[in-house]
Each structure stands twice: as C-alpha cells, then as structure tokens.
Amino acid sequence: MITFKKARNQNGVTSIELGMITAVISVAIITGVSYFKGPIQTAFATEASMLASHSAVVGQKTDFINSIQSSSKDDFDMTYVDTTEGGTNIAGDNLWNTVGKSHIAQANAERNIQALTKLNGEDTITGVFGLYDDYNTPLHSIDEAISHLENGKVKAGKIAHTSDAGNIEVTTSSGKVFLLQAGTLTENN
C-alpha cells in the first residue's frame, strides 16, 4: 500500500511564531515605557533641580569666601575653608560632643564660647571657619558656631597633613583674622 505523507514546510510556522513573540515584546516595552515615563521624567527633573540649586549655593559660598578674603587685612588662611568652597579643610571624623563628656572637653567648649563672645562684642565676627555641624556642613556664622558649641554637636575641621585639627579661624568686620584654639585667640598678622 502506498501512503502519502504531507510535506510540511516549518519555515512559515517558525516565522509566524517569531513575529508573534516580537510583537508581544514590543507591546510590553511600549507599555512599560509609557507607564514609567512620568516617574522617570520626575526623577531626572528632581536631580537636575538639585544640581542647579547646589551650583547656586556653591556660587554663593564662593562669593562669601571672596568677600572675606578681599576685606581681610590679616592673612586669611584658606586651609580652614571647606573643600566645597575652594579651601582644603574637611569635617573631622568625630563630634566634639561635649555634653556628658570629660571636664576638659566641656571647659574647652566654654572657653571657645567665651572667647568668641568677647571678640564679637569688641569687633563683630564676620566669619567662622573650621567648624562643622553633625551633618558635615560648614558653620560660618557666630550664632551657628556658639549654638553648636553649646549643644555639643559640632565637629572640628581636619586640615590635611597638619597638626592644626581643632583650630578655628575667625574673621572680623575690621578685617582682622584670628586663630582660636582652646579658648585662646591669636591674630594672624
């Protein structure tokens, strides 16, 4: 008996299957892009806004540093200025958490506060350099410096390759620049 087998051409079926798979993947990609378009645009817009505001803040800080430098009659040491502001200082590793700490730490904080307060009464302090809050943000105003020294949440700057860690540089309205260490002010002239 003679039997006839149908000849099958698998090429057409394979092409149709691949076409269907490609169509499903394409629909999934288009749906995913459409769904995530808003959140992705929002994320990039937020990042762009943050970068722009950071640039503006850095520009303001640089203007502040430039005005301090130009008004200083004494030597203004940029090593006490933070690296984000064009100096070489960075926040130290540990908080000067004087609250509940040793009597020496509390006494040093109190001496620093007294020295800063006395100087500010005689010649208004225009800038404080070498102090950071507990988030590593440089403290520049006398009010910020005293407040953080009082509550014990302050870090000293860490000047690279020197033994000056813990010193604070202070500028005044008369153009004088002082170095403060453990309550002792020394003019940088």
Salt bridges, closest charged atoms under 4 A:
GLU85 OE2 - HIS140 NE2 2.80
ASP93 OD1 - LYS158 NZ 3.10
